[in-house]
Amino acid sequence: KQWYQRRVRAFRAVFVFKNVKDPDILFLSPHDALDSEEKKIQLLQAFNGDWKNPAWRNIVQTDLPYSEEQIEYFNRAPRDRLPILKSLLDRHNEEDKKDQ
């Protein structure tokens, strides 16, 4: 299989370039993933109470929950995340070698 055919889990990030502007970019309203005010309150209370406990991530229903690797990544301080990323990249490269 090619790398793009595998079920790949994503690690999300945002880059903000404050001096890059495009007047043609269309603004889209965000999707509201929580269907009730109660769930929004539950999510905020869980996150604000203990953001390291991954239970708050399960309040939003999804077909593809976070993997153990993602939870481990999220639970580490940003300065301690690089070894996880290196390990994932090494494993990905090894899988690519096997597929060739």
C-alpha positions as CSV (number, residue, x, y, z in Angstrom):
1,K,0.0,0.0,0.0
2,Q,1.0,3.5,-0.6
3,W,1.3,5.8,2.4
4,Y,-1.8,7.7,1.4
5,Q,-3.9,4.5,1.2
6,R,-3.2,3.5,4.9
7,R,-5.5,4.7,7.6
8,V,-3.4,7.6,8.9
9,R,-4.1,9.3,12.2
10,A,-3.4,13.0,12.1
11,F,-1.6,15.3,14.6
12,R,-3.2,18.7,14.2
13,A,-1.4,22.0,14.3
14,V,-2.0,25.6,13.3
15,F,0.4,28.0,11.8
16,V,-0.5,31.7,12.0
17,F,1.1,34.1,9.6
18,K,-0.2,37.5,10.6
19,N,1.2,39.4,7.6
20,V,-0.3,37.0,5.0
21,K,-3.6,38.3,3.7
22,D,-5.9,37.1,0.9
23,P,-9.1,39.1,0.3
24,D,-10.5,36.2,-1.8
25,I,-10.5,33.6,1.0
26,L,-14.0,32.6,1.8
27,F,-15.0,32.5,5.4
28,L,-16.9,29.4,6.5
29,S,-18.7,29.2,9.8
30,P,-17.3,26.5,12.0
31,H,-19.3,23.2,12.4
32,D,-20.9,22.9,15.8
33,A,-20.0,19.4,16.8
34,L,-21.9,19.5,20.1
35,D,-25.7,19.3,19.8
36,S,-26.6,20.7,23.2
37,E,-25.7,23.4,25.6
38,E,-25.3,20.7,28.3
39,K,-22.6,19.0,26.3
40,K,-20.8,22.3,25.7
41,I,-20.8,22.9,29.5
42,Q,-19.7,19.3,30.2
43,L,-16.8,19.7,27.7
44,L,-15.7,23.1,29.1
45,Q,-15.9,21.8,32.7
46,A,-14.0,18.6,31.9
47,F,-11.3,20.5,30.0
48,N,-10.9,23.3,32.5
49,G,-10.9,20.9,35.4
50,D,-8.1,18.6,34.1
51,W,-7.1,19.1,30.5
52,K,-4.5,16.3,30.8
53,N,-7.3,13.7,31.4
54,P,-8.4,12.7,27.9
55,A,-12.0,12.1,28.9
56,W,-13.0,15.5,27.6
57,R,-12.0,14.5,24.1
58,N,-14.7,11.8,24.1
59,I,-17.6,14.2,24.6
60,V,-17.6,14.9,20.9
61,Q,-18.9,11.8,19.1
62,T,-16.6,10.6,16.3
63,D,-16.2,7.5,14.2
64,L,-12.4,7.6,14.7
65,P,-11.4,8.1,18.3
66,Y,-7.9,9.2,19.2
67,S,-5.2,6.4,19.3
68,E,-3.2,5.6,22.3
69,E,-0.2,7.3,20.6
70,Q,-2.2,10.5,20.1
71,I,-3.3,10.5,23.7
72,E,0.3,10.0,24.9
73,Y,1.4,12.9,22.6
74,F,-1.3,15.2,23.9
75,N,-0.6,14.4,27.5
76,R,3.0,15.4,27.3
77,A,4.3,18.9,27.7
78,P,5.2,20.4,24.3
79,R,8.9,20.3,25.1
80,D,8.6,16.5,25.6
81,R,6.7,15.6,22.4
82,L,9.6,15.4,20.0
83,P,10.6,11.8,20.9
84,I,7.0,10.6,20.1
85,L,7.1,12.3,16.7
86,K,10.5,10.8,15.9
87,S,9.2,7.4,16.9
88,L,6.1,7.7,14.7
89,L,8.2,9.0,11.8
90,D,10.7,6.1,12.1
91,R,7.8,3.6,12.2
92,H,6.2,5.2,9.2
93,N,9.5,5.0,7.2
94,E,10.0,1.4,8.2
95,E,6.4,0.6,6.9
96,D,7.2,2.4,3.7
97,K,10.3,0.3,3.2
98,K,8.3,-2.9,3.7
99,D,5.7,-1.8,1.2
100,Q,8.2,-1.2,-1.6
